[in-house]
Amino acid sequence: MQIHTDIEINATPETVWNVLTDFAVYGDWNPVIPSITGAPYVGEKISFKIRAMPGVEIPIVACEVLVASASARELRWRGPAIPLVDQVLAGEHYFIIQDAGPNKVRFVHGENFTGLIVGVLEPLLQQRITDAYSEMNRALKARCESKR
């Protein structure tokens, strides 16, 4: 199952990267991932809470950062990094910042899910996750554009 969203942000790639990787302040602006621990470095283990719907926060633990490159403008993690659990359901979450003109980027945000129960969950999760990621994108856009 694949989720793919994108949004245009009127800000520099550096501004978007700095907001995206400042995990300490996610609670100030991020309606979908209100808290995250760990750091955006390759090999680092991160944990976070994801707000799946109003009033429902799901803890996600032991995700491994696969890519964290300011120059390539990509942040990517996979989780859970727990043997056997990742065979049932795992996701590779990605954020890509692409140039779209002077002081403008296209922010690409998605996730590729794998595992034994993906097919069963796809009808339930496809729209909810797409909506949640789009909501996060809009919040990121607002945060970045307020820094101009």
Residue pairs with C-beta under 8 A, 6 or more apart in sequence:
1 112
1 113
1 118
1 119
1 121
1 122
1 125
1 126
2 110
2 111
2 112
2 113
3 110
3 111
3 112
3 113
3 126
3 129
3 130
3 133
4 108
4 110
5 108
5 109
5 110
5 130
5 133
5 134
5 137
6 106
6 107
6 108
6 109
6 137
7 106
7 107
7 109
7 134
7 137
7 138
7 140
7 141
8 100
8 104
8 105
8 106
8 107
8 141
9 16
9 104
9 105
9 106
9 107
9 140
9 141
9 144
9 145
10 103
10 104
10 141
10 144
10 145
10 148
11 103
11 104
11 105
11 144
11 145
11 147
11 148
12 103
12 105
13 73
13 97
13 99
13 105
14 70
15 144
15 147
15 148
16 73
16 97
16 105
16 107
16 140
16 144
17 70
17 73
17 97
19 29
19 140
19 143
19 144
19 147
20 75
20 95
20 97
20 140
21 40
21 68
21 70
21 75
23 36
23 37
23 38
23 39
23 40
23 46
26 33
26 34
26 35
26 36
26 48
27 34
27 35
29 139
29 140
29 142
29 143
30 136
30 139
30 140
31 51
31 135
31 136
31 139
32 50
32 51
32 132
32 133
32 135
32 136
32 139
33 48
33 49
33 50
33 51
33 136
34 49
34 51
34 57
35 48
35 49
36 46
36 47
36 48
36 49
37 46
37 47
37 48
38 44
38 45
38 46
38 47
38 65
39 46
39 65
40 46
40 65
40 68
40 75
41 65
41 68
42 65
42 66
42 67
42 68
43 64
43 65
44 64
44 65
44 68
45 62
45 63
45 64
45 65
45 81
46 63
46 64
46 65
46 77
46 79
47 59
47 60
47 61
47 62
47 63
48 59
48 60
48 63
49 57
49 58
49 59
49 60
50 57
50 58
50 60
50 132
51 57
51 132
52 58
52 128
52 132
53 128
60 79
60 80
61 79
61 80
61 82
62 79
62 80
62 81
62 82
63 77
63 78
63 79
63 80
63 81
63 93
64 77
64 78
64 79
64 81
65 75
65 76
65 77
66 76
66 77
66 78
66 92
67 74
67 75
67 76
67 94
68 74
68 75
68 76
69 75
73 96
73 97
73 98
74 94
74 95
74 96
74 97
75 94
75 95
76 92
76 93
76 94
76 95
77 92
77 93
78 86
78 90
78 91
78 92
78 93
79 86
79 90
79 91
79 93
80 86
80 90
86 115
87 115
87 116
88 115
88 116
88 117
89 113
89 114
89 115
89 116
89 117
89 118
89 121
90 113
90 114
90 115
91 111
91 112
91 113
91 114
92 111
92 112
92 114
93 110
93 111
94 108
94 109
94 110
94 111
94 112
95 107
95 108
95 109
96 107
96 108
96 109
97 105
97 106
97 107
97 108
98 105
98 106
98 107
98 108
99 105
99 106
100 106
103 148
107 137
107 140
107 141
109 133
109 136
109 137
110 133
111 129
111 133
113 121
113 125
